[in-house]
Amino acid sequence: MITEQLVKLFTNVIEEYQVQKVRPSAFKDKILDHLLRLNDEDRRLRFGGTVNAGHIERYVNGLRESDIIFAIFDADLNIIGLSHFALANDNTAELAFSVDENHRGKKYGSKLFHRGILSAKILGIKEIFIQCLSENKAIRALAKAHKL
């Protein structure tokens, strides 16, 4: 009984403080694991085309410490949501993000999006770009809601 209560308490804390900024080098394995868990369609929507595990591994290895990465962790400390702002030298950034299929509908994408936008503004980023396929309704709705 006490253990169940602690798990509920811990889960409530995670829900309250769910979006965490992470350093790519410190969380490379967890980032890779999250992206590899995406099914083929989610990978296509996330990366804008068909990608294999090798492509995802190269992408993760190419993350820079200057990039802004936010993650949402579950109770087992697995990343279940991830946003990546790739910063350019001209005060612009490109945004990409993903949420595990079984954790959608909980506003995690919106929270990742909002946190990233706020950080970009604080850093003086003038423009944020989002590249997505026309059929990616979730990303298009988020961009529209945030007036991008």
C-alpha positions as CSV (number, residue, x, y, z in Angstrom):
1,M,0.0,0.0,0.0
2,I,2.7,2.5,0.9
3,T,4.6,1.7,-2.3
4,E,1.5,2.3,-4.4
5,Q,1.0,5.7,-2.7
6,L,4.6,6.6,-3.4
7,V,4.2,5.7,-7.0
8,K,1.1,7.9,-7.3
9,L,2.9,10.8,-5.5
10,F,5.9,10.4,-7.8
11,T,3.6,10.2,-10.9
12,N,1.8,13.4,-9.8
13,V,5.2,15.2,-9.4
14,I,6.2,14.1,-12.9
15,E,2.8,15.4,-14.3
16,E,3.5,18.7,-12.6
17,Y,7.1,19.1,-13.7
18,Q,7.1,17.0,-16.8
19,V,9.1,19.1,-19.3
20,Q,12.8,19.0,-18.6
21,K,15.6,20.6,-20.5
22,V,18.3,18.0,-21.3
23,R,21.8,18.0,-22.6
24,P,22.1,15.9,-25.8
25,S,25.4,14.3,-24.7
26,A,24.0,13.3,-21.3
27,F,20.8,11.8,-22.7
28,K,21.9,10.5,-26.1
29,D,20.9,6.9,-25.4
30,K,17.5,7.8,-24.1
31,I,16.9,10.2,-27.1
32,L,17.9,7.4,-29.5
33,D,15.7,4.9,-27.7
34,H,12.7,7.2,-27.9
35,L,13.1,7.9,-31.6
36,L,13.7,4.2,-32.4
37,R,10.4,3.3,-30.6
38,L,8.5,5.5,-33.1
39,N,6.7,3.3,-35.7
40,D,7.4,3.7,-39.4
41,E,4.5,6.2,-40.0
42,D,5.5,8.3,-37.0
43,R,9.1,8.3,-38.1
44,R,8.0,9.5,-41.6
45,L,6.0,12.3,-40.1
46,R,8.7,13.3,-37.6
47,F,11.6,13.3,-40.2
48,G,9.6,14.2,-43.3
49,G,10.3,10.9,-45.1
50,T,11.1,7.2,-44.6
51,V,14.1,6.7,-42.3
52,N,15.7,3.7,-40.9
53,A,17.5,3.1,-37.6
54,G,20.9,4.1,-39.1
55,H,19.5,7.5,-40.1
56,I,18.1,8.0,-36.6
57,E,21.4,7.1,-35.0
58,R,23.2,9.5,-37.3
59,Y,20.7,12.2,-36.4
60,V,21.1,11.7,-32.6
61,N,24.9,11.6,-33.0
62,G,24.7,14.9,-34.8
63,L,22.9,16.7,-32.0
64,R,24.9,19.7,-30.8
65,E,25.2,20.9,-27.2
66,S,24.0,24.3,-28.4
67,D,20.7,22.8,-29.5
68,I,17.7,23.2,-27.2
69,I,16.3,19.8,-26.2
70,F,13.3,19.2,-24.0
71,A,12.1,15.9,-22.9
72,I,9.2,14.4,-21.0
73,F,10.0,11.3,-18.9
74,D,7.7,8.6,-17.7
75,A,7.9,7.0,-14.2
76,D,10.6,4.6,-15.5
77,L,12.6,7.6,-16.8
78,N,12.1,6.8,-20.4
79,I,11.6,9.7,-22.8
80,I,8.0,9.7,-24.0
81,G,8.1,13.2,-25.6
82,L,10.9,15.1,-27.2
83,S,11.4,18.5,-28.8
84,H,14.5,19.7,-30.6
85,F,15.3,23.3,-31.5
86,A,18.3,23.2,-33.9
87,L,19.8,26.7,-33.5
88,A,21.3,28.4,-36.5
89,N,23.9,31.2,-36.5
90,D,21.4,33.8,-37.8
91,N,19.1,33.9,-34.8
92,T,16.7,31.3,-36.3
93,A,15.8,27.8,-35.2
94,E,14.1,24.8,-36.6
95,L,11.7,22.8,-34.4
96,A,11.0,19.1,-34.5
97,F,9.3,17.0,-31.9
98,S,7.6,13.7,-31.2
99,V,5.5,12.0,-28.6
100,D,5.2,8.2,-28.0
101,E,2.0,7.0,-29.6
102,N,0.5,5.7,-26.3
103,H,1.1,9.0,-24.6
104,R,-0.7,11.2,-27.1
105,G,-3.8,13.2,-26.2
106,K,-2.3,14.5,-22.9
107,K,-1.2,17.9,-24.3
108,Y,2.5,16.8,-24.1
109,G,3.2,18.1,-27.6
110,S,1.7,21.5,-26.7
111,K,3.7,21.7,-23.5
112,L,6.9,20.8,-25.4
113,F,6.1,23.3,-28.1
114,H,5.3,26.1,-25.6
115,R,8.4,25.5,-23.5
116,G,10.6,25.5,-26.6
117,I,9.0,28.7,-27.9
118,L,9.6,30.4,-24.6
119,S,13.2,29.4,-24.4
120,A,13.8,30.5,-28.0
121,K,12.3,34.0,-27.2
122,I,14.6,34.2,-24.1
123,L,17.6,33.4,-26.3
124,G,16.6,36.1,-28.8
125,I,15.7,33.7,-31.6
126,K,13.9,35.8,-34.2
127,E,12.3,33.1,-36.4
128,I,11.3,29.5,-35.8
129,F,10.8,27.1,-38.7
130,I,8.8,23.9,-38.7
131,Q,9.0,21.6,-41.6
132,C,6.3,19.1,-41.8
133,L,4.4,17.0,-44.3
134,S,1.1,18.4,-45.3
135,E,-0.7,15.4,-43.8
136,N,0.8,16.0,-40.3
137,K,-2.3,17.4,-38.8
138,A,-1.0,17.4,-35.2
139,I,2.0,19.6,-36.0
140,R,0.0,21.9,-38.3
141,A,-2.6,22.4,-35.5
142,L,0.1,23.2,-33.0
143,A,1.8,25.6,-35.3
144,K,-1.5,27.4,-36.0
145,A,-2.4,27.5,-32.3
146,H,1.0,29.2,-31.7
147,K,0.6,31.5,-34.7
148,L,3.6,30.1,-36.6
